[in-house]
Amino acid sequence: MTAGVEDDHYFVVDGRRWRRTDPTLPEDVAARLRSHLGRGRNAVKQARRAGDEDAVAAARHRNGLAKHGLGERGPEWWTRPESERLAQAEQALADLDGLDEVG
């Protein structure tokens, strides 16, 4: 794929290519994962302002779990069976919800 060209798997912002969210995820699952991602991004900003590197790392971990669940990180979603991708998303949600129970 050439830089600047969009397809069903990627989109481009300011010349940088980003992987799209797995379009087969049920909307309720994707919405919950996006909520966790947004909370994680906000937590990174707050932790940076506070100079709390441990909190930055924890927030980035949350972001990574959410992005893997959405199919935006890890193995390319379009090369894997849909059932495997859904199981990955559901596991990511369980892990993310577990973070809320601990913290």
N, C-alpha and C positions, 0 to 999 in steps of 0.2 A: 504494500500500500504506500502510495506517495504521500509526503507530508502535505497537510492541508486538504486532503480528500476525505470526506466522511463516507461511512458505509453503515451497515446494520450493527456492526460490532463496536465502532468507535465514533467519537465526535471530537472536533477540534476547537479549542479556545485559545486565542492569542498564539497560534502556531503550535500549541502543545496538544498531543493526542491523548484522549482519555477513553477508557473502556466504558461502554454503556452498561447499564443495569440489565440483568437477565430479564427479557420481556415476558418470559413464561411464568415468572413468580406470581402467585396470587396477590392481588392488590393489597389485601390486609397484611400479608407477610411483608411485602415491600414497604408499605407505609410504616410499619413498626420498626423495620430496620432503618429507614430514613430518619425516623424520630430519634433512635439511638445515635445515629451518625450526627445529627444536628446538635444533640446534647453533648456529644463528645467534642465536636468542633468548638462549641461555646466554652466547654471546660478547658480546652487547650488555651484559648485566649485568656480566660481568667487566671489560669495557673501561670502563664507566662508573665502576666502583669504582676502577679504576686511573687514571681521569682521562685516558684515551687517546682523544681525539676521532677520530683517524684510524682506530683499531680499531673505534670505535663505527660510523663511516660504512661501513667494510668489512663489518661484521656486518649492518648494516641493508640493505646491497646484497644480501647472501646471502638475507636474509629476503624482500626484494622479488622476487628471482628465484624463490624457492620458492613464494611466494604467487601469482605470475603463472602458474607451472607448474601449480599446483593449481586455477587458475581463480578464485581469490579476489580477484584484482586484474586490471586491464586490461579488455578487452572482455568483456561479459557472456557467459558460456559458453553459456547457453541460446539465444543468438541466432546461434550459429556452428555450422558442420558439425562432427560428431564427429571426422572425420579431421584437421581443422585444429586442434582442441583437443588431440588426442593429439600432433600434431607440435609444438605449443607446449610441452607437458609434457616431451617428449623433448629438445627444445632446451634447456629450462631445466635439465634434469638434466645435459646435456653441459656447459653453462656452469658449473653448480655443481661438477661433478666437476673441471672445469678449474681452478676456484679452489683446490681441494685440491692439485692438481699444482703450482700456482705457489707457494702458501703452505705 
